[in-house]
Amino acid sequence: MHQPSRTIGILALTQIVSWGSLYYAFTIMAPGMQRDLGLAPELVFGAFSWSLLVAGLAATPAGVLLDRYGGRYIMAAGSLLCAIGLVWLSRSSDAISFYLAWTLIGIAMALTLYEAAFATINRKHGFDTRRAISTLTLFGGFASTLFWPLTARLDAMFGWRDTYLWYGVAQLAVCMPLHLCLSADPKPQGQHGFASKRRSHTLAEALRHPVFWTLALAFSANTFIFSAMAVHLIPLLERMGQTASMAVLLAALIGPMQVAGRIAEMVFARNTPPQTVGVLTFSMLPAALLILVLAGSQAWMVAMFCMLYGASNGILTIVRGSIPQALFGRENYGAIAGAMAGPSLLSKAAGPLVAATLLRHDSAPGVLLSILLAMSLVSLALFLRAVAAESRPRSVKSFDKGAA
């Protein structure tokens, strides 16, 4: 197997298993955990949000480790932590052990999910990172499609404890050996493609540059919206007049549109700078939310929302994975991308909780949707500002002079 194909094949399988067992399975098994542990829903969902917070805090140290040692051993160690965390979770008997298990799982997320995989690809195939990331996310988009029904079946047959136990075994028996099968990283070579336009910068240099923080805030605002809608979309559609069955049917369009968006990016925008693709991606979200705000009671308009929303979310993953290299080089990609992703992971944890609070105090969805629409416009403005600042030659020269 050709080297890039081997790497992508390994990571595609481990990403599907890891996203499915660490992230998507929770929604299915949360009710069982509430019953068996006698915990309030807020505590159970709070534990999951806590794990995402931990993942956000661990993202930058994980990126530093990936830059230094590569993905073979770091991602394998992450799979081992996944296995321990999931087995621990399956044996939890009280709130303390439950939260400790999710803490370990949060650390494991930082070492095994997309940011870690992107950093691994960057070290191995720096000249073709963009295409490799696009291909990997295309496969990763099937994680929910496969693991939601699989988890529901296993949960019905064995219960949530044994299901998480088997998912822990899968991490140990499948993901860890596959990560150890990743080839050694090649010796650093000359940079190519978009990254060749500027030298590589250290994490400290990137953190001092305003473009870094503008982009981090733009991605964070978008992630907040997507995480809030991922949990509350179906109840929102029902409050807006859709039947339960129609709400589920319409929401089901989002997954295929994520994949369709990624395919479109690979076919039509593979040679387009990620900054340009990002402008389109960030523009699609406020357009989608505006449709929902104005015509959420009409099914065909909701379908348009789901299509735009899904395509935007799908392409955003590629932009988030490729733009750090395009702007800051590939030498310290893991640390820089991890730091840029940290605020987004914090937003991912906060989104569902904030949305639930707003909906609890206001049964009408208008307030929440208006806030999310405003946030999407802010995220678009931030991204446009970052792209404009990055494209000015004076800004780039000043940055490089100050970093020298």
MARLOTI-462253 format. One record per residue (C-alpha): x, y, z. Coordinates in steps of 0.2 Angstrom, whole numbers, padded with zeros to 4 digits, always signed. Each point is the difference from the previous one (the first is absolute). Layout:
! MARLOTI-462253
XYZ ...
This chain:
! MARLOTI-462253
+0000+0000+0000 +0006+0017-0004 +0007+0009+0015 -0014+0014+0001 -0013-0012-0004 +0006-0011+0014 +0000+0014+0013 -0017+0006-0005 -0007-0018+0000 +0006-0002+0018 -0006+0016+0006 -0016-0001-0008 -0005-0016+0009 +0007+0006+0017 -0009+0017-0002 -0017-0009-0003 +0003-0011+0015 +0006+0014+0011 -0013+0013-0004 -0014-0014+0000 +0005-0007+0018 +0006+0016+0008 -0012+0013-0007 -0015-0006-0009 -0004-0015+0012 -0004+0011+0014 -0016+0007-0006 -0007-0017-0002 +0005-0007+0017 -0002+0016+0011 -0018-0006+0006 +0007-0016+0006 +0014+0008+0009 -0013+0012+0009 -0010-0015+0006 +0014-0012+0005 +0010+0013+0009 -0015+0010+0007 +0008+0016-0007 -0010+0016-0006 +0000+0003-0018 +0010+0016+0003 +0014-0010+0009 +0001-0013-0014 +0001+0012-0014 +0011+0011+0010 +0013-0014+0001 +0000-0001-0019 +0002+0019-0001 +0014-0002+0013 +0009-0012-0011 -0001+0012-0015 +0007+0014+0012 +0015-0012+0004 +0003-0004-0018 +0001+0019-0003 +0012+0003+0014 +0011-0015-0006 -0001+0005-0019 +0016+0010+0000 +0011-0012+0011 -0006-0014-0011 +0005+0010-0016 +0017+0003+0007 +0003-0019+0003 -0006-0004-0017 +0012+0013-0008 +0014-0008+0010 -0003-0018-0001 -0013-0003-0014 -0016-0008+0000 +0005-0019+0001 +0003+0000+0018 -0010+0015+0006 -0016-0006-0008 +0004-0018+0006 +0001+0007+0017 -0016+0009-0002 -0009-0016-0005 +0007-0008+0015 -0007+0014+0011 -0017-0001-0010 +0000-0019+0005 +0003+0003+0018 -0012+0015+0001 -0014-0010-0008 +0002-0015+0010 +0001+0011+0016 -0016+0008-0006 -0009-0017-0002 +0005-0004+0018 -0005+0017+0008 -0011-0001+0015 -0002+0018+0006 +0002+0018-0006 +0019+0001+0005 +0005-0015-0010 -0011+0005-0014 +0008+0017-0002 +0018-0007+0002 -0004-0012-0014 -0006+0015-0011 +0016+0010+0005 +0011-0014-0007 -0011-0001-0015 +0002+0018-0003 +0019-0001+0000 -0001-0015-0012 -0011+0010-0012 +0014+0013-0002 +0012-0014-0005 -0011-0009-0012 -0013+0010-0009 +0001+0012-0015 +0013+0012+0006 +0012-0014+0005 -0003-0009-0017 +0002+0017-0010 +0017+0002+0009 +0005-0017-0004 -0004+0002-0018 +0009+0017+0000 +0017-0008+0006 -0002-0015-0013 -0006+0009-0016 +0003+0018+0002 -0001+0004-0018 -0017-0008-0002 -0008+0003+0017 -0016+0009-0007 -0005-0014-0011 +0004-0013+0014 -0010+0009+0013 -0015+0002-0013 +0000-0019-0003 +0002-0004+0019 -0015+0011+0005 -0010-0008-0014 +0002-0017+0008 -0002+0007+0017 -0017+0007-0005 -0007-0017+0001 +0004-0002+0019 -0018+0005+0006 -0008-0009-0015 +0008-0016+0006 +0001+0002+0019 -0017+0007+0004 -0010-0016-0006 +0014-0011+0006 +0000+0007+0018 -0019+0000+0000 +0001-0019-0004 +0014-0004+0012 -0009+0010+0014 -0016-0009-0002 +0009-0017+0000 +0013+0003+0014 -0003+0017+0008 +0011+0015+0001 +0013-0008+0011 +0005-0015-0011 -0002+0011-0015 +0013+0012+0006 +0011-0015+0006 +0000-0007-0018 +0004+0017-0007 +0015+0000+0012 +0005-0017-0007 -0001+0007-0017 +0011+0014+0004 +0013-0012+0007 -0002-0013-0014 -0003+0010-0015 +0005+0018+0002 +0016-0002+0010 +0008-0013-0012 -0005+0010-0015 +0008+0016+0007 +0016-0010+0003 +0000-0006-0018 +0002+0018-0006 +0017+0003-0008 +0014+0010+0007 -0001+0018-0005 +0011+0006-0015 +0015+0012+0003 -0005+0018-0002 +0001+0006-0018 -0004+0016-0009 -0017+0007+0002 -0012+0000-0015 -0017+0006-0005 -0008+0014+0011 +0011-0003+0015 +0015+0005-0011 -0005+0018-0001 +0006+0003+0018 +0012-0008+0012 -0005-0011+0014 -0003+0009+0017 +0001-0005+0017 -0015-0002+0012 +0005+0016+0009 +0002+0010-0016 -0017-0006-0006 -0008+0005+0017 +0007+0017-0001 -0008+0003-0017 -0018+0008+0000 -0005-0011-0015 +0002-0015+0011 -0012+0006+0013 -0013+0007-0013 -0001-0017-0008 -0001-0009+0016 -0015+0011+0006 -0008-0002-0017 +0001-0019+0000 -0005+0000+0019 -0016+0010-0004 -0005-0012-0014 +0004-0016+0010 -0012+0007+0014 -0014+0002-0012 +0003-0018-0008 +0001-0008+0017 -0016+0009+0007 -0010-0005-0016 +0007-0018+0000 -0009-0003+0017 -0015+0011-0001 -0004+0001-0019 -0014-0013+0000 -0009+0007+0015 +0002+0017-0007 -0009-0005-0017 -0014-0008+0010 -0003+0017+0009 +0000+0008-0016 -0015-0010-0006 +0008-0016-0008 -0006-0017+0005 +0012-0011+0009 +0002-0012-0014 +0003+0014-0013 +0012+0009+0012 +0011-0016+0000 -0002-0003-0019 +0006+0018-0003 +0014-0001+0012 +0006-0016-0008 +0005+0011-0015 +0014+0007+0009 +0012-0015+0001 -0001-0003-0019 +0002+0018-0004 +0016+0000+0011 +0007-0013-0011 -0006+0008-0016 +0008+0017+0005 +0017-0009+0003 -0002-0009-0017 -0003+0017-0008 +0015+0007+0008 +0011-0014-0006 -0007+0002-0018 -0002+0018-0003 +0011+0009+0013 +0015-0012+0002 +0012+0014-0007 -0009+0014+0008 +0009+0008+0016 -0009-0005+0016 -0002+0018+0004 -0012+0002-0015 -0009-0016+0003 -0002+0006+0018 -0009+0016-0005 -0013-0010-0009 -0002-0012+0014 -0002+0014+0013 -0013+0009-0011 -0011-0016-0002 -0004-0001+0019 -0008+0017+0003 -0010-0003-0017 -0006-0016+0007 -0005+0007+0017 -0009+0014-0008 -0010-0012-0010 -0005-0009+0016 -0004+0016+0009 -0011+0007-0013 -0009-0016-0006 +0003-0014+0012 -0018-0006-0001 +0001-0005-0018 +0008-0017-0003 +0008+0004-0016 +0008+0015+0007 +0007-0010+0015 +0006-0012-0013 +0010+0014-0008 +0007+0005+0017 +0006-0018+0003 +0008-0001-0017 +0010+0016+0002 +0003-0003+0019 +0007-0018-0004 +0011+0005-0014 +0007+0014+0010 +0004-0011+0014 +0008-0013-0011 +0012+0012-0009 +0004+0010+0016 +0009-0016+0007 +0012+0001-0016 +0003+0018+0002 +0004-0001+0018 +0012-0014-0003 +0009+0008-0015 +0001+0019+0004 +0013-0001+0014 +0013-0008-0012 -0005+0013-0013 +0003+0015+0011 +0014-0006+0012 +0009-0014-0008 +0001-0019+0004 +0014-0002+0012 -0010+0004+0015 -0017-0004-0007 -0006-0011+0014 +0004+0012+0014 -0008+0015-0010 -0015-0009-0006 -0003-0007+0018 +0001+0017+0007 -0012+0007-0013 -0012-0014+0003 +0000+0002+0019 -0013+0014+0000 -0011-0010-0012 +0000-0015+0011 -0005+0011+0015 -0014+0007-0011 -0005-0018-0004 -0002-0004+0018 -0010+0016+0004 -0011+0001-0015 -0013-0013+0006 -0001+0006+0018 -0002+0018-0005 -0014-0004-0013 -0008-0011+0013 -0001+0014+0013 -0007+0012-0013 -0013-0012-0006 -0005-0004+0018 -0003+0018+0004 -0009+0004-0017 -0010-0014-0008 +0000+0009-0017 +0015-0003-0010 +0001+0018-0007 +0012+0006+0013 +0013-0014-0001 -0001+0001-0020 +0003+0018+0000 +0015-0001+0012 +0007-0014-0011 -0003+0010-0016 +0009+0015+0008 +0015-0011+0005 +0001-0007-0018 +0001+0018-0007 +0014+0004+0013 +0009-0016-0005 -0001+0005-0018 +0006+0017+0004 +0015-0007+0010 +0005-0012-0014 -0001+0014-0013 +0011+0011+0011 +0013-0013+0002 +0001-0004-0019 +0001+0018-0004 +0014+0003+0013 +0009-0015-0006 +0000+0005-0018 +0008+0017+0003 +0019-0001-0004 +0004+0013+0013 -0008-0011+0014 +0010-0015-0006 +0016+0009+0000 -0003+0007+0017 -0004-0017+0007 +0016-0008-0008 +0011+0014+0006 -0007-0001+0018 +0002-0018+0000 +0018-0001-0006 
